[in-house]
Amino acid sequence: MPATYNDLLDTTIQYLEGLKSRGVRHVAVSTDTLRNLSQPPTRPVAQQPVQNPRSPDVSSSRRTILPLPAGEGRGEGESSGPSDSSIQPGSLPLNSQSAIRNPKSAIEKSAAFSALRDRVMACVKCEHLASSRKNVVFGVGNIDAQLMFVGEAPGADEDVQGEPFVGRAGELLTKIIQAMGFQRGDVYIANILKCRPDTPGQSAGNRKPTADEMATCVPYLHEQIDIIKPRVLVALGATAIEGLLGKTQGIMKLRGHWQTYRGTPLMPTFHPAYLLRNQAMSEKRKVWEDMLAVMEKLEMPISDKQRNYFTRG
């Protein structure tokens, strides 16, 4: 692919992301532009009618407005995204490089994820949880992620903010992700339960989800995984393993040993909350060894510094 094409593509992506960060939720794109962006470049860019995103030349008769994908920034009453049958020439999501290089597949994936999110956000199957929750905690991250982390259930902080792993355990998970060479937004993070387990009569603290609660909610997680299709899964703690694989042997026995979820490699490891309770260097090293195995599975480069984290001397 010509370097000039990639430069123009990167510029376009940066411009669209800038619009998105400023609150722009729709963009008009000409039919010709979409047609050229959806095809691999087979001739020099100079011969392709790629329009300057800063000076779009789009007539009103050839414009289509597209809502943002995956539920990002949508207000009440806005569309959750087009289905394949409703995609019109000129529609382009403000999403990612893959969305611009292959709009059709990206739109389909985004629409499926958005539809799933809408169903989860409206779920009241567990009446006791629906009545006590502040927010449904759907999940967060890149729907094209190679790596996905699965935890147990939202805690108090997550319930307030509507995002998984934002409390102290979440801060530690973010540090682990960054030590691996990712940013938090590069991966996807979700839980077995989308609602915080209720704690009647308690002002603080969390409880483990019941078997019935997990059985009711985990199909949503399965759908998330099926849509994202990560190359590797990391199960954080025993409840995540139980929800994904139905195994109850305990995290001490399963941790560090590869499992398989529907053909996807799955690494069980300790929940970050465990490391907050037990900050021994040996326990931190165990988790890090699990992450090194994940990095190797993803064929990521590993530096000597990374290999030596949490070793003595």
N, C-alpha and C positions, 0 to 999 in steps of 0.2 A: 504493500500500500504506500503510495507516494508520501514523502514527509510533509509536503505542503498540505495535502489533504488532512493529515493528522493534526497539523498546526491549526488549520481552519476549524476542524472538529473540536479541538480543545478550547479554542476561543469561543465557539458557539456554546459549548457546555458551560464555560465560566460565565458567559453572559446570561444564560438561562438560569443558572444557579443564583446569580446576583439578583435577577428579577424575583426569584422565589424567596430569597432572604428578605426582600423588601415588601413581601406580602402579595405579590402578583400571583394570582391563582389560575389565570387562563392566558393563552397566547394564540395568536392567529398566525397560521402558516399557509403559504400558497400550495396549490396542488403540485406544481412543478418542483418546488423545493422538497416536499415530502417524497415525491417519486424518486428524486435523485438521492436523497438521504437514505432511502430504504434499499438502494442497490449498492453493491460493492463497486468501488471506482475502477473502471476499466479503461479510462482515458485520462489525460492530464486534467487537473482541476480547472485550469483556465478554460477548458471547453465545456465544463459543467455549469449550468445556471444556478450555482449555489448563491443565495442572496446573503448580503451582509445583515446579520441579525440586528445591527444597530440602526439600519436604515431599511426596514422591510418594505418591499414593493408588493403589496397584497391588495388586490381590488376587492371591493365588498362582495362581488359576485363569486369570488373564489376563496372565501374564508370559512374556516370551521373552527369553532371554539371548543377546546378540550378541557375538562376538569382535571385537577391534579390527581395522580394515582394514589392508591393504597391508603386513602382516608386522610392524607396529610393536609391539614389546614382547612378541612371542609367544615362548613357551618351547617346548621340544621336546615334541611330542605334542599341541599345541594346534591347534585348527582354523584353517585359513587363510582362513576367511570363507565365507559361504553363496553358492551359485550362485543364479541367478534362480529356479530351480524349487524351491529349498529355503527361500526367504524366507518367514518367518511374520509375521503381524500382531504388532506389538509390538517388532520389532527395529529398532534405531537405532544407527548407528555414531558413535563419538566422533571425529569427523573435522573437518568444516568447515561453514561456513554453507551451502554448496551441498548438503552431505549432508542438512542438516535441511530445506532448502527443497524438495529433490527427492531423497528417500531412495532411490528405486528406481534411478535412473541412477547415483547415487554408490556404492551398494552393488555394482552390476554392475561399475563401473569399478574399484573397490577390490578386488573379488574377482578380477578378471582380472589386476590388477597383482600381487596377492598370489600367485596361482598361477604367474605368470611368475617372480617372485622365488624361489619354492620350487624351481622347475626350475633356475634359474641357480645357486643356492646349492649344489645337489647335483651340478652338472655336473663331469664328469671326462673330457670329450672330448679335451682336450689333457693327456695323462697326465703329461708332463714338467712342465707348469705346475701341475697339481693336486697333484703330489707335493712341489713346492717352495714352494707358497703357504702363508701363514699364514691369510689370509682371502680369501674372494671379495668383491670390491668391486662391489656391485650398482649403486649409485647413491644419490643423496640429494636430498631436496627435496620440493616440492609437486607432486603428480601432476595438479593442475589448473593448472600453471604456464603462463603465456603465453610465457615465454622459457626456452629450454633450452640449456645449454652442453655441448659434447662435446669431451673431451680424448682423449689417446692411450691411456694405460694406467696402472695404479697404479704408484707408486714404493714405496720402502721404507717411508715413513711411512704411506702409504695401505694397504699390505699389512698392517701391524701393527694399524691402527685400523679397517680395513674400510670406510673412507669415502673417496671421491675428493677430491683437492685439499685435503689437510690439512697438507702441508709448506709450505716457503717459497713455492713457486709458488701453492699454495692460498691462503695468506694474501694474496698480491697479487691473486688473482682475487676474493677476498672484498671487498677494498678497491675494486676496479673495480665490482663489483656494487652496493656501497653508494653509490659516487659516482653511479651511474645513478639512484639513488632507490629501489632494492630492498633488501631484506634477503636474506641467503643462503637462508633458508627459503622465500622467495617464488618462487624459480626452481628448475629441476631441473638437476642436474649428473651427468653420466655419462661413461663412457669407451668407446672402441672395444673394448678388452679388459677383461674383468672380473677377470683374474688378473694379477699382476705377471710380466712376462717374466723367466724365470729367467736368472741370470748365474752359471753354474758356474765355480768357481775365483775369483770376485770377491767381495770383502767389501763393496764399495760400488759405486755406479753403476747406470745403467739402460741398456737396449738397446731399439731399435725393434722392435715386433712384426713377425714374419714375415708374408708374404702368406697362408700357410696358417693361421696363428693368427688373423689378422683375418677370413679367410673363414669360419672355424669359429665365431667368437664374435660377429661383428657382427650376425647375425640376431636375437640377443637385444636388441641396441640398437634395431634396427628395430622390434621389438615394443614396446619402451618408448615410442618416439616415436609409434607408432600408437595406443597407449592414452592417452598424455598429450595428444597433439594440440596442441603448442605453436603459437603464432602465428608465432614466429620461432626459428630455430636459429642458434647461433654455434658454428662449428668452430674449435677452438683448435689451430692448427698443421697442418702438412702431412699428418701421419698421420690426423688426424680427417677431413680432406678426402678422402683416399684411401679411408678406410673407408666414408664416407657416399656419395661420388659416384664413386669409382673413378678420380679425376683425380690425375695425378702430375706436373703442371706445376711444382709448387713453390709454397710459400706466398708467396714474394716477388712472384710474378706474379698470384696469385689474391687476395691480401689486399686487402680494401676493395671488391671487386667482387661484387655480389649474385649468388648462385647459387640453384638451386631443388632441393629434395629432396622428391620426391613431392608437388609443389604447394606446399610450405612454403618461404618465403623463408629462405635460409641465407647468413649472413655469415661468410666466412673471415677470420681474423685471426691475429696471432702468438700463440703459446703464452706464458703468463706466464713460463715458464722462460727464454724468449728475452729478456724484458725484465730478468730478473735478471742475465743475462750481458752484455747491452748496455743500459746505463741512460741512453743519450743521450736528451736531451729530445725530439729529432726522432722517435725510435722510439716513445716513450711517446705522443706526439701522434698518430702513425699509428693506434695501437690505440684511442686515445680517439675519433678521428674515426670509426672503425668502430662504436664504441659509440653515438656520437651518431646515426649512420645507423640503428642498431637502435632507438634510442629514438624516432626519427621514424617508423619503420615501425610501431611499437607505438602511435603517436599519443600519446606521453607529453609532458608539458610540459617544456621545457628552459630553464633560467635562463641569464642572461648569464654568470654565474659558471661554470656547467657548460660553456658553449660556449667559454670562454676557458682551460679547463684546459690546461696544458702548452704554452702559447704564450709567446713571449718578449716581455718588456716589458709 
